[in-house]
Amino acid sequence: MPTPKILAFAGSLRRDSYNKKMVAVAAKGARDAGAEVTVLDLASIPLPVFDEDLEARDGLPPNGRRLKDLMIASHGLLIASPEYNSSMSAALKNAIDWASRPAQGEAPLAAFANKVVGIMSASPGALGGLRGLVHLRAVLGNIQSIVLPDQFALTHSHEAFNDDGTMKDPKKQQIVEGIGRRVAHVASRLMD
């Protein structure tokens, strides 16, 4: 099978984010399945809040271009989304908004159209961020991504990880790695 390129990131800017830890677990699953995986920390590419006046005046910000280029070069995405007030984080939505902007010479929604996406969330709460995944799935589906039906919401995330980043519960570790593996497998089958 061809080697798919997967971009993995969390929608959190917090240094010790549980979602960053979880997307690293999913990235391991994708690597184990033969994918080439890039793990991106959104905090390393700060973006202004999306504003069409700013875009009209200055164009796509350099970090927005960097993010978009990484997405365009990828066949699949792994996204771990924290839940803020029953939805996705502002940082994640802002990144999606900037990366979805049209550019001359690019196909519409080049960063998202036909990309295989695996989604997950981690939260200290009892639902594990599940409500935010509903919104993320809807947004990604509307911008032509192929969001896999598999998803995972990790509850009590503050107790879920070992110091080395692995998950304390081997079954949960297998589930999250499995999302990464499925994204890699489906992406490789859909590659031109």
C-alpha positions in Angstrom: 0.0 0.0 0.0 1.2 3.6 -0.6 2.4 5.6 2.4 -0.2 8.1 3.5 0.8 11.4 5.1 -1.1 12.2 8.3 -1.2 15.5 10.1 -2.1 15.1 13.8 -2.9 18.0 16.2 -5.0 19.0 19.2 -7.3 21.9 19.3 -5.7 23.0 22.6 -3.0 25.6 23.2 -2.3 24.4 26.8 1.2 23.0 27.3 0.0 19.9 29.3 -3.2 19.4 27.3 -4.8 16.0 27.6 -5.9 16.3 24.0 -2.2 16.7 22.9 -1.4 13.6 24.8 -4.2 11.7 23.2 -3.4 12.8 19.7 0.1 11.6 20.2 -1.3 8.1 21.0 -3.4 8.2 17.8 -0.3 9.3 15.9 1.5 6.2 17.2 -1.3 4.0 15.8 -1.0 5.7 12.4 2.8 5.3 12.4 2.4 1.6 13.3 0.1 1.2 10.3 2.8 2.6 8.0 1.8 6.2 7.8 4.2 9.2 7.8 2.9 11.3 10.7 3.5 15.0 11.5 2.4 16.0 15.0 1.7 19.8 15.1 1.3 21.9 18.2 -1.1 24.7 17.3 0.5 26.8 20.0 3.7 26.9 17.8 1.9 28.6 15.0 -0.2 31.4 16.5 -2.9 32.8 14.4 -4.9 36.0 14.7 -8.7 35.6 15.1 -10.1 35.1 11.6 -11.3 38.5 10.2 -12.1 39.0 6.5 -11.0 42.6 6.7 -7.6 41.5 8.0 -7.5 38.8 5.2 -8.4 41.4 2.5 -5.7 43.8 3.8 -2.8 41.4 4.5 -3.8 38.1 2.9 -3.4 34.7 4.6 -1.1 35.1 7.7 2.2 33.2 7.3 1.2 30.7 10.0 -2.1 30.2 8.3 -0.2 29.4 5.1 2.1 27.0 7.0 -0.9 25.2 8.5 -2.8 25.1 5.2 0.3 23.8 3.4 0.7 21.0 6.0 -3.0 20.1 5.5 -2.8 20.1 1.8 0.3 17.9 1.8 -1.5 15.4 4.0 -3.9 12.6 3.0 -5.5 12.4 6.5 -5.9 14.3 9.7 -6.0 13.2 13.4 -7.7 15.9 15.5 -8.2 15.8 19.3 -10.6 18.5 20.3 -11.1 19.8 23.8 -14.7 20.7 24.6 -15.2 24.3 25.6 -18.8 25.2 26.6 -20.2 22.2 24.7 -18.4 22.9 21.5 -14.9 22.9 20.0 -12.2 25.3 21.2 -11.8 28.7 19.6 -8.2 27.9 18.7 -9.4 24.8 16.7 -12.3 26.6 15.0 -10.0 29.5 14.1 -7.4 27.2 12.6 -10.1 25.5 10.5 -11.4 28.9 9.4 -8.0 30.2 8.2 -7.1 26.9 6.5 -10.4 26.8 4.7 -10.0 30.2 3.0 -9.8 30.1 -0.8 -6.6 30.9 -2.6 -5.9 31.6 -6.3 -4.8 28.5 -8.1 -6.0 26.1 -5.4 -9.0 23.8 -5.6 -11.8 24.8 -3.3 -11.3 23.6 0.3 -7.9 22.1 -0.7 -6.9 21.6 2.9 -10.0 19.6 3.7 -11.8 18.1 0.7 -11.5 14.4 0.6 -9.2 14.2 3.6 -9.7 11.3 5.9 -10.2 12.5 9.4 -10.2 10.7 12.8 -11.6 12.7 15.7 -11.3 12.3 19.5 -11.6 14.3 22.6 -10.3 14.2 26.2 -11.9 15.9 29.2 -11.8 15.5 33.0 -15.6 15.5 32.8 -18.0 12.6 32.7 -18.7 12.9 28.9 -15.1 13.2 27.8 -15.8 16.1 25.4 -18.4 14.2 23.4 -20.6 17.2 22.8 -17.8 19.1 21.1 -17.2 16.2 18.7 -20.7 16.7 17.4 -19.9 20.2 16.3 -16.4 19.3 15.0 -17.9 16.4 12.9 -20.6 18.8 11.4 -18.0 21.5 10.5 -15.6 19.0 8.9 -18.4 17.3 7.0 -19.6 20.6 5.6 -16.1 21.4 4.3 -16.0 18.0 2.4 -13.8 16.0 4.8 -14.4 12.3 5.2 -14.9 12.0 8.9 -14.6 8.4 10.0 -17.5 7.1 12.1 -15.1 5.9 14.8 -14.4 8.5 17.4 -13.5 8.4 21.1 -14.3 10.6 24.0 -11.9 10.1 27.0 -13.5 10.7 30.4 -11.6 11.6 33.5 -8.6 12.5 31.4 -6.7 14.0 34.3 -6.3 10.4 35.6 -5.8 8.6 32.2 -2.1 9.1 31.3 1.1 7.7 32.5 4.2 10.0 32.8 5.5 8.6 29.5 2.3 9.7 27.6 0.8 6.2 27.3 -2.7 5.6 28.6 -3.1 3.8 31.9 -5.9 1.7 30.5 -4.5 -0.6 27.8 -8.0 -1.0 26.2 -8.3 2.8 25.8 -4.8 3.0 24.4 -5.8 0.4 21.8 -9.0 2.3 20.9 -7.1 5.6 20.3 -4.3 3.9 18.4 -7.0 2.2 16.4 -8.3 5.5 15.3 -4.9 6.4 14.0 -4.6 3.0 12.2 -8.0 3.4 10.6 -7.2 6.9 9.3 -3.9 5.5 7.8 -5.6 2.5 6.2 -8.5 4.5 4.7 -6.2 7.3 3.5 -3.9 4.8 1.8 -6.8 3.2 0.0 -8.0 6.5 -1.3 -4.7 7.8 -2.5 -4.4 8.5 -6.2 
